[in-house]
Amino acid sequence: MQEEYKILFEPVKIGNVEIKNRFLLAPMGPLGLGDAEGAFNQRGVEYYTQRAKGGTGLIVTGVTFSDYTVEEHTCPGVPVPTKNEHQFVRTGKEMTERIHAYGSKIFLMMSGGFGRVSVPEDQGADNPVAPSPIMHRWVDKICHELTVDEIHHIVKSFGEGAKNAKRAGFDGIMIHAVHEGYLIDQFAISMFNQRTDEYGGSLENRLRFAREIREEIAKTCGWDFPVVMRYGLKSFIKDWRKGAMPGEEFEEKGRDIPEGLEAAKLLEQYGYDALDVDVGSYDSWWWSHPPMYQEKGLYLPYARMVKEVVKCPILCAGRMDDPDLASDAVRKGWIDMVSLGRPLLADPDYVNKLRAGHPEDIRPCISCQEGCIGRIQNFSMINCAVNPQCAREQDYAYRPIYRKKKVVIVGGGVAGMEAARVLAIRGHEPVIYEKTGKLGGALAEAGVPSFKEDDRALIKWYVTQMEKLGVEIHFHTEVTREMLLGLKYDTLIIATGALPKMFPLGEDKPVLDAKTVLREKAEGIGDKIVVIGGGMVGCELALWLRKDLGKDVTVVEALHKLLAVNAPICSANRDMLEQMVPFSGCRVMLKTTAVKTTPKGLLVKNLDTGAQEELEADTVVLAVGFKSDASLYDAMQDAQEIYKLGDCREFKNVHQAVWDAYEVANHIE
């Protein structure tokens, strides 16, 4: 173990429960991990156990609902500890026993409900509830105001659910939550809570719901059964459904820091044994679920403020995967435990690898949220873009081989490297042929902007794995059909990537593609740039040119909004990027198309009015998509066993490239 990380492996206590190190699995929606009876299914058991096996000191489950009648919840979905208590205790006991075998502890996260932020596709949108008759976050519908009896019913269900959790062997509870604008948080924030009874008005009244929950759990489980509160210090809400950008000056409509610190002190007085601190809300979701555009360790300043006013342990998540950042925060006394969510999806063995002195082997999370929050939001399942085994550990285990095969892989991008990695682990002999002098493919260009540091880390990780697995690599090799016919191999994988789409605009100004500009680090393109295309590539390119390089940037998009197509599936990433482009100082022209280059720059036309405008530009950059380069695959159709992977099959993203490659490479017999 490296000396600077030893502090992360010191034991720590929450209440009377001692945890072997300072790492915990942050709670994340356990979609796909529950059964029709509200218990944990086998995938859920394997998923949590794998993170304990990987060395994590404290496992915190994703959200469970103790009440499912006041706010309706569908099953299977997330577990419900009060629906069928025998089934819940049975499956919970199986899981906690296995987790305890690795010396880890496990807390059950229990929710008071989603309220106005219920996900329309999953639960609660037909009859949404809230502290007051306020507008729903996602749909234009007024929420039902909870009655006092309904509040009491929810409170009582917490006691029953916690009792069942304790029977099942859970070591404590985490409450979901006075954070992110969930139901208990809606009661705590005056913007959402307009009640005039004992649950509204003063801060103490608005926190009465949270206080009664803690007291009810103490009634059924005792005050010595630890209860942690997931707690957001600041909301970053500008207005209904409007969130603030990093560095933006605005009037806080949600919970501001002074009231947040008072609330933290009250929660400690009510008996909460620790606070898991973050910031944000569903109205500013990119704070609660930070994309790659947010800084590493973005919650640390807020956790530090809370730490200064309470005595209980402080837990902190928020892009905390950098062990130097984490150990420094603990050493300075800002936090007591490091909460890792997505990093433990990407690599369940993160803690053991760090402890053993091999941080280079930790597979990095790239903060894309394509496999985790995006899939939870859109498909009701939790997974990981860079780890296809996540939440499918048993079903997607490496398959044994019966005969060693030599597999030629054409293309050293992400798909090619993932295929080689899996093949080598299984015992096959992969050989990569790469036409350039380095590995990484399109991700090498995508990783150029400063905010894409995790893309660069992923390439570095793959390169390290290629070296450790002894994968044979041939650089500067342009593979042809004739060359392949002269090689001896059993299986052929074509992963030759994609080519930028281009169209003629004239020759009065340089017209380049986005990949070229990124690859050449924008050298020689001048100061005034017009980017044609407002999809993800165009928006990230514009943001980089403006924020990193200080260019004068105009984005020209034919559709009615940025990211109307080719956008991240997670709304936190999509919404933040859409707002950051104009917030950074880029000019955005929607419903506008390029006509031709001119000596001055570029002539564009408004699609609604037909009006034309000549934009000043030194260089025009096309970011209008890619077309798969499958020419070699098409030429090799007579090969006995051939596969097409990555952008060569379909231009998408890292998630699809990794998953496709894993699927194919794990089934080559």
N, C-alpha and C positions, 0 to 999 in steps of 0.2 A: 504494500500500500504506500502511495506517495504521501510524504509527510504533511503536505498542505491540506490533504483531504481527511486526515485522521479525525478531525473534529466532527465530520459528518457521520462517523461510525461510533460516536459516543452514545450510550443509552440515554433516553429521555423519558419523562413521565407525563402522562395526561391523567389527572386524578391519581388514582392508586394503581394504574396500569403502567408497567414499565415496558418500553419499546426498545428493541435492541439497537436501533440506529435512528438517524434523524430523517429518514426517507419515508414518505407515504405515497401510496397510489391515490391520486386525486380522484374524487367522485366524478364519474362521467355516465351519462345516460345509458343504462344497461339494456338498450333495445335489442331484442333477439336473445336475451339471456334468461327470460322467464317463461313459465309454462302456463297452460290455460287455467290452472288452479291458483295462480299467483305465487308460485314457488320458483326456485331456481332450477333451470333445466341443466342438462349435462354440459352444454357448452359454457354456461355461466360458471359452473363448478370448476371446469378446466381452466377457464380464462383467469379467474381470481387466484386459483392455486398456482398457476404458472408464474404469476408476478411474485408470489411468496417464495416459490422455489428460486426465483431470480435474485432473492436477497432483500426485497423491500420489507422494511420493518413493520409498517402499518398498512394494511389494506383497508380502503374505504370503498364500500360498494357504490354503484350508481344509485340513483334515486329509487326509493320504494314508496308506495302510498299506503298509509295505515287506514285512510278513509277512501272508499270507492263508491259512496252513495250520494253524498252532498255534491261532490264533483265526480262525474262519471269517468271511469277509466276502463279501457278495453283490455281483455286478456285473450291470448297471450300478449304481453307488452312488458311492462316492468313488474317485478314482484310486488305482492300485496300481503304483508305479514298477518293480516286479519281475515283474509278471504277464506282460506282453508288452512287453519292453523296447524293441523297435523301434517299436511303436505309441506307446508313452509318449514316447520321445525325439522322434519325428516331430511329434506334436501339441504337445509341450512346447516344441520348438524354434520352431515357428510362433508360439506365444504369447510366448516370451521375446524373440524378435526384434521383435515388434510393440511390446512394452512398452519395450524398450530404445530404440526410435525416439523415444519421448517423454522420454528422459532419466531414466527411472525404473529402479530395480533390483527384482529379484524373488527371494524366498526360497521354497523348497518346505517346507511343514510336513509332517513325517513322524512317525507315531505308533507307539508300542510296543504299542498295543492299548487296548481299553476295560476289559477285565477284568470286575469285578463290576458295572460301570455300563453294560454293553452294552445297547443299545436293543432291547427284545424284538422289535419289528416289523422291525428292519433286520438285525441281525447278532449272533452270539455268544450268544444266549439259550438255544439248544438244548444247548450244551456250554460254559457260561461258565467262564473261567479266572480265576485270581487267584494272589497269592503263597502263599496258604494256603487251606484248605478253609473259607471264610467265606461268609456269606449274601449273595446277590445283592441289588443295590439295589432292583430293580423287581419281581422275581418271587421267590416263596418256593422257592428252589433253592440248594443248596450248590455253590459253585464248585470246579472241578478245580484242584488245586495244581500249578503249573507245575514240571516237572522241570528239573534243571540243564541237560540237553541242550536242552530247549525254550527256555530262556532264551538259551543260546548261539546257537540257530538264529535267534531274533529279533534278537539283537545283530548277527549276521553279515548279516542281511537289511538292516539299516540301512546298512552299508557298500556293499552292492550298489545299494540304492536311491539313496543319495547320489551314487554314481558315475554312475548313469544321469541323475540330475538335473543334475549338472555337465556331462555330455555335451549335455544339452538346452539348456544356456545359463543355468540358474539360477545366481544369484550367491551363494547360501548356503542354509543349512538352518535351520529352526526345529524344535525337538524338542517333541513333544506326548507327555508333559509330566510334570514334577513339579508338577502343579497339578490342582485340581478333582477329585481322586480317580480319575484314569485309572490304567491299569495300572502305569506306572513310578512314579506317585505312591503307589499302593497298596504297592509295595515300600518306599517311603521312609517310610511312616507305620506306627508300631508297632501301632496299633489293627488294621490290616489284615494286617500282616506278622508272622506268628507262627513264622517259620522258625528253625531252629537251625543251619543250614549257613552257608556264607560269604555268603549273600544276606540273612541275618537277624541280629537282635541289635543290635549297635552302629549308630550313625548312619552310620558309614563303610560298614558292610556293607549297610545298607538302601539306600545310594546307589550301591552297586557296579554295579547295572544301568545307571544313568545314566552312570557313569564309563566303563564298557566301551563304551557306545554312542559316546561322544565319541572314544574311542581308535580304535574300528573305522572311523569316518568319516575320521579322520586317516590311517589306513592306506590307504584307497582314494582319497582326495581331497587329502591333504596337510593339515598343520596350518594352512596359510594360507587354507584354504577355510572361511569363517566359519560357525559354528554357534551359534545362540541357543537358550536354554532358556526355555520357557514355565513360569513359576514362581509358585506360590502360597505366600505367607508364612504364612498362618494358615487353618485349615480351617473354623472355626465349627461344629464338630460337637458336639452335646450328647450324642448317643447314636446307635446304629444307626438310620438313616433319620430322624433328628431334628436340625434345625438351629436355630441361635440367631437371635434377632431383634436388630436394631440397638439398642444400649444395654442389652441384657439381660446380667445377671450370671450366669455359668455356668462349669462346669468343662470345659475343652477336652479332648475325647477324641481329636481328630486331632492336627495339628501346631500347636503353640503358637509364639508369637513368639520366645522365646529359642532354641528348637531350629531354628526357621525361619531365623534369622540365621546360625546355625552352618552350616546346610545351604547357604545362599547363598554363604558363604565357601568351602566345599568345592567347590561347582559351579564357581566361578571358578578355583580351583586345578586342577580337572580339565581346564580349557582352554576352557570355554564363553566365547564372545566377548561376550555380552550376556545380560541377564536381562529377560524380559518379565513384570513383576510384577503379581500380583493376589491375591485371597483367595477362599476359599470351597471348596465341594465339592458333589458330587451330593447329599449328605445335607443340604446347606444351599444349594440351587441358586440361590436369590434373591441370593446373594452373587456367584456366578460369572457369572450372567446377570441383572444388576440391572434390575428393573422400574422404573417411574416412582415407586414408593414409596421407592426408595433415593435418597440424596443424589447430586448431581452430583460427579464427581471422587472417588468414595468410596474408590478405591484409593490416592489420593495419600499419605495418612499412612503407609501400609505401604511404598510405593515409596521414600519418603523414608528410612525406617528401613534398608532394604536399601542404598540409595545411600551411607549413612554407613559401611557396613562392607565395601564392595567398590569396586574401581576401574573395573570394566567399565561400559559404557553401560547405563542403565536405561530400559526401555520401559514405558509405562503406558497402559492403557485404562480403561474404567469410567465411562461417561457423561461423556466428556471433550470434548463438542461445543462447549462455551462457549470461544471463543478467548481471552477475558480470563483465564479460569481456567487454560487451557493455557499461555499465554505467561507468566503469573505463576509457574507451577510450574517452567518451564524457566529463567526468569530467576533464581529462588531456588536453582537447582542441585539440585532434588529429583529431576528426571527429565531424560533426554536426548532422548527422542522421544515424540511423542503418538500413541497408537494409537487409530484410529477404526474401529469395526466398523459398527454399525448406522447411524451418521451418513453413512457412505459408501455404504450401501445406499440411504438416502433421497435422497442427492444425490451422485452420483459426481464432480461438479464443485466440491465443497466447497472444496478447496484453491485452485483457480484463482479462484474467486469471492472468497475471502478475500484472496488476493494482489492482486487487481485493485481492492480497496477496496469491494466490494459484498457485505458479509455479510448484508444484508437480503434478498438473493436466494437465500440458502442454504435449501433446503427442509429443515425440521427433522424429525428423528426424534422420535417421540412415546413411545418406550420401551414400546410396547404389546406388542411381540414376537409380534403376530398373524401378520405376514407373514414373519418370519425364523425365530426359534427355534421358534415354535409350529408353523409349517409343516414345518420340518425334523423336528420331533419326531413330527408326526402324518401327514405326507404325503410325507416324504423329498424335499423340494425347498426351496431357499432363494429367498425373494422379499422384498418389502417392502410393508407396508400402504399407505404414502403414495406409493410410486413403482412403479406397475404395470410399468414397463419393466425393473425390476431383474432380472438374470439371464435376461432375454428381450430384450436390447437390440436385436438385429437383427429378430427376429420381431415385436416390438411397437413398431417405429419409427413416427414420425408418418407417416400416409399422405398422399400428395398429393391435392389436390382438382381437380376438372375444371370445377366451376361453383360460384361463391360463393353460399351460402345464408344467409338470415336465419333465425336460430333463436331462438325465444322460450323462455326458461327461467323457469318459475314456482317460485321458492324459492331463497333465497341461502344455503343451508347448504353443507356440504362437497360433496355430490353436485352441486349446482347450480354451485358455483364451479369444481370440477374439470372439469365439462363445458364451461363457458365458457372456461376456460384452454386446454383442448385444441383447441376449435373456433377460438379466436382465433389460436393458433399455426399451425394448418393453413390459415388464410385465410378462414374463414367469419365471419359477423357475429352473434355471440351478444348477446342482450339479456336481462338479468335483471330480474325483477319480484319484489320482496321486501316482504312485508306489514308488517315492523317497520322500525325505523330503522337497523338494522345488519346486517352479514353474519355468518354463523357458524352459524345454526340451532341444533340441539340441542347442538353442540359448545361453544357459548358458555356454556351452563349446566354441561355436564360439566367445563369448564375452570376452574370457580370454585375448587375446593380448591387449597391451596398446592402439593400434589404433582402437580397437573395443569398445571404451567407450560408444558409442551411442547404441550399442546392449545391454550393461548392463543397460543403462538408459531406454530402451524400456521395459525390464523385470521389472524394478522397477516401471515404470508407470503402467504396467498391474497389478502388485501386489497391488498397491495403488487403482486402479479401482475395483479390486475384493473386497477389504476391504470396500470401500465406497458404493459399490452396494450390499453388504451383501451376496455375493456368498458363498454358502456352499462348503467347500473343505475338502476332506479326504486324508490325506497324508499317506505314507507308506502302501498303499493298492494295492495289486496285484489283479486285477480284472479277474475273470474267468467266463466262461459260467454259471457254477453252481451258482455263486454269483449273476449274473445278473438275472437269472431265479427267484431268491428269492426276487428281488427288485420290487417295484411298481413305474412305470414311464410311460410316454406317448411316449417319443421319446428317441432314443439312438444315440449318436455321438461317433464314435471310432476315436481317434486321438493318436494312440499309437506309432507314429514315425517310425524310420527306424534303421536298424542295419548296421554296417560297413561291407563292403565286405572284406573277408580275403582269402588268399590262402597260401598253405604250402611252406615254404622256408627252412625248416630244423630247427635244434635246437641248432646250434653252437653259435647263438647270439639271444638276446631277439627280438621278432617281435611283435610290438604293433600296435594298430589302432590309428588314429589321435585323435578321441574323448577321448580315455583313456589318452593319453599324455596331452591333454589340460585340462581335468578334474582334473588330478593329478598334474597339474602345472609343468610338466616335471620332477617330482621328481624321482631321482635315475636312469636317463637314460644315464648318462655319458656326455662327452663333444663332442664326434664325432658322428654325427647323419646322417643317410641316409634316406631321404624321398622318397618313391616310389610313384609317381603320381604328375604330374604338372598341375592339374586343380586348381580351386580356393582354395579348402581346402588345398591341398598340398602346394601351393604357399604362402598362408597366414600363414600356420603352419611354413614353412621354414623361412619366414620373421620374425616371432615372435621369433623362436629359435635363429636366428642370431642377430637381433637387440636388442631384450629385454633381452635375456639370454646369449648372447655372445658365442653360440655354434658354432662348426665347422660343417657346413651343406652342404651336397651334395644332389641335387634333381635329381632323375632319372626318365626320361619321355620317353615313347615308341614312341610318335609322334614327328613330325618335329619341334614343337615349344611348349613353355609353353602356357597354356590356350587355346590350340587348341579345347578342349571341356570343358564343365563345367566352363564357364567363365562368368563374368558380361556382360550384354548386352550393357551397355554404354561403348563406346570406351575410354572415359577418365579414367574410373576405370580399364578397361582391360589393356590398354596400359601402365598405370602407374605401375600396379602390375607386369606386365611382365618385365618391365625394373628394377623395384626396387629389385627384387630377386637377379639377378647377381650384381647390383650396391651395394647392402648391403654386398656383400662378399660371397654369396653362390656360390658354384660350380654347374653348370647346365650341365647335360649330356643328350642330346637329341638323339632320335632314339636309345635308349638304354633300355634294359630290364633286370630285375633281374633273376639270375639263381638259386642261393642258398646261404644260409649263410655259413660262414667259421669261423674257430677260430679267424681269423684276422678281419673279418667283413662281407662283402657281395661280391659275385662274380657276375659281370654284363657282358652283351654281347652287342656289337654294332650291330644293326640290318642291317646296310649297309655292313659292312666288315666282320662280324662274329667274330671279335677280342674280346677277353675276358680280363677283368681287375678286379683285386681284390681290393676293396675299404676298407680302414680301418674304422671301425665303432664300437661304443659301443652298439648302438641300431639301429634297422631298424624300420621305421614307415611306415605303409601302409596307403595311402590316395588315394585309387583307386575307391572310390564311396560308395554308400549305397544301400541297398535293403529294400523296404517297409516292415514293420512288420504288416501284415494284418491278422494274424492268428485269433485274437479274432473276427474281423469283419466277417471272413469266417465262424466262428463257430456260429455266431448269425444271419444267413440268414433268420431264421424264425421269426425274430422280425418284428413287424408291420410297424414301421417307423424307419429306421436306415440309418445313413450317415457315410461316411468315409472321413476324412479331414487331411490336412497337409501331412507330409512325409509318413504317413500311406497310403495315396492314391497315391502319387507320390513324390519322393524326388526331391525338387526343391530349393526354397528359402523362405525368410520371406514374400516377396511380394505375392507369390502364396498361402502360408499358410493363410495369413490375408484375401486376397480377397475371397478365397474359403469359409473360415469360415463365413465371412460377408454375402456372397450370401446365404448360407444355413440357417444361423441363422436368417436372415431377412425375410425368407420365410417359416418358421415353423409357421403354422397358429394355 
